Amino acid sequence: MSEKAAEKPIRVLIADDHAMVRDGIRRSLEYEGLVVVAEARDGLEAVSLVREQSPDILLLDLAMPKHPGLEALEQLHEEDNPVRTILLTAEATQLEIATAIESGARGVVLKASATDVLVKAIRTVMAGGYWVALKEVSNIRAYLRTLLSPSQTAPAQSNYHLTKRELEIVSGVVSGRTNKQIASRFKIAEDTVKHHLSNTFDKTGVSTRVELVVFAYKHKLPLIDLD
């Protein structure tokens, strides 16, 4: 038996509210030798089936009307679920792409892409990489800085009265870690992370994790490298 034949097939779960779209993706992936273990009609069903089937890859539609893709993605990310998620979308803004990556997505693929692009994205993500639109992204943090930073960044200013611990928490958020992972990294309680994050939101005037990442890049906060 050849090495390629001995490889375990990649197990995929497809989540899209259109049956015809799911059927087309399933046929294309099965033709390429991938295994579709289940299909979901909305984000809630996707989360439930991921827990039940433990697929390698979740192909998640961004714009489902019931429990949209980003909500399902954030839920799985906070649960620290190991599934590798690739968002499927007709179009996406830079902020939506950044939000997806910060919420745990490993890839964003346009629905108009050819099957070989989707398969390349899946294989890249399975190998530990990231894929955005039509290409592999080798350094996702550098990509996010380019994506989120304005052409003229603000000059370095004060720390906005953030404490050392709060800057550590911001560093954790910027690195894409969940509250649980940040707590583990700094050996503090998860509730303590939430408390510091709430204080940080108040001091910086942001209300979401992605806005905090944008703020950190734009204002050149003195972050620490956790990678």
C-alpha positions as CSV (number, residue, x, y, z in Angstrom):
1,M,0.0,0.0,0.0
2,S,1.4,3.4,-1.0
3,E,2.0,6.2,1.6
4,K,-0.7,8.3,-0.1
5,A,-3.2,5.4,0.0
6,A,-2.4,4.8,3.7
7,E,-3.3,8.4,4.6
8,K,-6.5,8.9,6.4
9,P,-9.1,10.8,4.3
10,I,-9.9,14.3,5.5
11,R,-13.3,14.4,7.2
12,V,-15.4,17.4,6.3
13,L,-18.7,18.9,7.7
14,I,-20.5,21.4,5.4
15,A,-22.8,24.1,6.8
16,D,-24.9,26.1,4.4
17,D,-28.5,27.0,4.4
18,H,-28.9,26.1,0.7
19,A,-29.3,22.4,-0.1
20,M,-28.1,22.8,-3.7
21,V,-24.9,24.5,-2.5
22,R,-24.2,21.8,0.0
23,D,-24.8,19.1,-2.6
24,G,-22.5,20.7,-5.1
25,I,-19.7,21.1,-2.5
26,R,-20.2,17.5,-1.3
27,R,-20.0,16.1,-4.8
28,S,-16.9,18.1,-5.6
29,L,-15.1,17.1,-2.4
30,E,-16.0,13.4,-2.7
31,Y,-14.6,13.4,-6.2
32,E,-11.3,14.7,-4.8
33,G,-11.2,11.9,-2.2
34,L,-12.4,13.8,0.8
35,V,-15.2,12.4,3.1
36,V,-18.2,14.5,4.0
37,V,-19.4,13.2,7.3
38,A,-22.5,15.5,7.7
39,E,-24.3,18.6,6.5
40,A,-25.8,21.4,8.5
41,R,-28.5,23.9,7.5
42,D,-27.6,26.6,10.0
43,G,-25.0,27.6,12.6
44,L,-26.7,25.9,15.5
45,E,-26.9,22.6,13.7
46,A,-23.3,23.0,12.6
47,V,-22.1,23.4,16.2
48,S,-24.1,20.4,17.3
49,L,-22.8,18.2,14.5
50,V,-19.2,19.3,15.1
51,R,-19.5,18.1,18.7
52,E,-21.1,14.9,17.5
53,Q,-19.0,14.0,14.5
54,S,-15.6,15.6,15.3
55,P,-14.8,16.4,11.7
56,D,-11.3,17.6,10.7
57,I,-12.7,20.5,8.7
58,L,-15.8,22.6,9.0
59,L,-16.9,24.5,5.9
60,L,-19.1,27.3,7.3
61,D,-21.3,29.7,5.4
62,L,-20.8,33.2,6.6
63,A,-24.3,34.5,5.8
64,M,-26.7,31.9,7.1
65,P,-29.9,33.7,8.3
66,K,-30.3,31.5,11.4
67,H,-27.3,31.6,13.7
68,P,-24.8,33.0,11.2
69,G,-21.4,31.6,10.6
70,L,-19.4,34.0,12.8
71,E,-21.6,33.3,15.8
72,A,-21.1,29.6,15.3
73,L,-17.4,30.1,14.9
74,E,-17.1,32.2,18.0
75,Q,-19.0,29.6,20.0
76,L,-16.7,26.8,18.8
77,H,-13.6,28.9,19.4
78,E,-14.6,29.7,23.0
79,E,-15.2,26.0,23.6
80,D,-11.6,25.4,22.3
81,N,-13.0,22.9,19.8
82,P,-10.2,21.5,17.7
83,V,-12.1,21.5,14.4
84,R,-10.4,23.6,11.7
85,T,-12.9,26.1,10.3
86,I,-13.0,27.6,6.8
87,L,-15.6,30.2,6.1
88,L,-17.3,30.2,2.8
89,T,-18.6,33.6,1.6
90,A,-19.8,35.3,-1.6
91,E,-17.9,38.4,-0.5
92,A,-16.3,39.6,2.7
93,T,-15.0,42.9,4.0
94,Q,-11.5,43.3,5.5
95,L,-13.1,43.6,9.0
96,E,-15.2,40.4,8.4
97,I,-12.0,38.5,7.4
98,A,-10.2,39.9,10.4
99,T,-13.1,39.0,12.7
100,A,-13.2,35.5,11.3
101,I,-9.5,34.9,11.9
102,E,-9.6,36.4,15.4
103,S,-12.6,34.2,16.1
104,G,-10.6,31.1,15.2
105,A,-11.1,30.6,11.5
106,R,-8.2,29.0,9.6
107,G,-9.4,30.1,6.2
108,V,-11.8,32.2,4.2
109,V,-12.7,31.0,0.7
110,L,-15.0,32.8,-1.8
111,K,-17.9,30.7,-3.0
112,A,-17.1,31.6,-6.6
113,S,-13.7,29.9,-6.3
114,A,-13.0,26.7,-8.3
115,T,-13.0,23.4,-6.6
116,D,-9.2,23.1,-6.7
117,V,-8.9,26.3,-4.7
118,L,-11.2,25.0,-2.0
119,V,-9.3,21.7,-1.9
120,K,-6.0,23.5,-1.7
121,A,-7.4,25.6,1.1
122,I,-8.5,22.5,3.0
123,R,-5.2,20.8,2.6
124,T,-3.3,23.9,3.6
125,V,-5.4,24.3,6.8
126,M,-5.0,20.6,7.6
127,A,-1.2,21.1,7.4
128,G,-1.4,23.9,9.9
129,G,-1.5,26.9,7.6
130,Y,-4.0,29.6,6.8
131,W,-5.8,30.4,3.6
132,V,-7.5,33.7,2.6
133,A,-9.4,34.1,-0.7
134,L,-7.0,32.7,-3.3
135,K,-3.7,32.1,-1.5
136,E,-2.0,30.6,1.5
137,V,-1.0,33.0,4.2
138,S,2.3,32.1,5.8
139,N,2.3,34.6,8.7
140,I,-1.2,35.3,9.8
141,R,-0.2,37.9,12.4
142,A,1.7,40.0,9.9
143,Y,-1.3,39.6,7.5
144,L,-3.7,40.8,10.1
145,R,-1.5,43.8,10.8
146,T,-1.5,44.7,7.1
147,L,-5.2,44.1,6.9
148,L,-6.2,46.1,9.9
149,S,-3.7,48.9,10.2
150,P,-4.5,52.1,8.4
151,S,-1.9,53.4,5.9
152,Q,-1.0,56.1,8.3
153,T,-0.8,54.6,11.8
154,A,-1.0,56.8,14.8
155,P,2.3,57.6,16.5
156,A,3.1,55.6,19.5
157,Q,1.3,57.2,22.5
158,S,0.8,56.3,26.2
159,N,-0.4,53.0,27.3
160,Y,-3.9,54.5,27.7
161,H,-3.6,53.8,31.4
162,L,-3.5,50.0,30.8
163,T,-1.7,48.0,33.5
164,K,1.0,45.5,32.7
165,R,-1.5,42.7,33.2
166,E,-4.0,44.3,30.9
167,L,-1.4,44.7,28.2
168,E,-0.6,41.0,28.6
169,I,-4.3,40.3,28.2
170,V,-4.4,42.5,25.0
171,S,-1.4,40.6,23.7
172,G,-3.3,37.3,24.2
173,V,-6.3,38.6,22.3
174,V,-4.1,39.9,19.5
175,S,-2.4,36.5,19.3
176,G,-5.8,34.9,18.7
177,R,-6.1,33.1,22.0
178,T,-9.4,32.5,23.8
179,N,-9.9,33.6,27.4
180,K,-9.2,30.1,28.6
181,Q,-5.9,30.0,26.7
182,I,-4.9,33.4,28.0
183,A,-5.7,32.3,31.5
184,S,-3.5,29.2,31.1
185,R,-0.7,31.2,29.5
186,F,-0.5,33.7,32.4
187,K,-1.6,31.2,35.1
188,I,-4.6,33.2,36.2
189,A,-8.3,32.4,36.5
190,E,-10.5,32.8,33.4
191,D,-12.8,35.1,35.4
192,T,-9.7,37.3,36.0
193,V,-9.1,37.5,32.3
194,K,-12.7,38.6,31.7
195,H,-12.3,41.2,34.4
196,H,-9.2,42.7,32.9
197,L,-10.7,42.5,29.4
198,S,-13.7,44.5,30.6
199,N,-11.5,47.2,32.1
200,T,-9.5,47.3,28.9
201,F,-12.6,47.8,26.8
202,D,-13.6,50.7,29.1
203,K,-10.1,52.4,28.9
204,T,-9.8,52.0,25.1
205,G,-13.4,52.7,24.2
206,V,-13.9,49.5,22.2
207,S,-16.6,46.9,22.6
208,T,-15.4,43.8,20.8
209,R,-12.2,41.7,20.6
210,V,-11.7,42.6,17.0
211,E,-12.0,46.3,17.7
212,L,-9.4,45.8,20.4
213,V,-7.0,44.2,18.0
214,V,-7.5,47.1,15.5
215,F,-6.9,49.6,18.4
216,A,-3.7,47.7,19.5
217,Y,-2.3,47.8,16.0
218,K,-3.3,51.4,15.2
219,H,-2.0,52.8,18.4
220,K,1.1,50.6,18.6
221,L,0.5,49.3,22.1
222,P,3.6,47.7,23.6
223,L,2.5,44.1,23.3
224,I,4.5,41.0,24.1
225,D,5.2,38.2,21.6
226,L,3.4,35.1,22.8
227,D,4.0,32.9,19.8
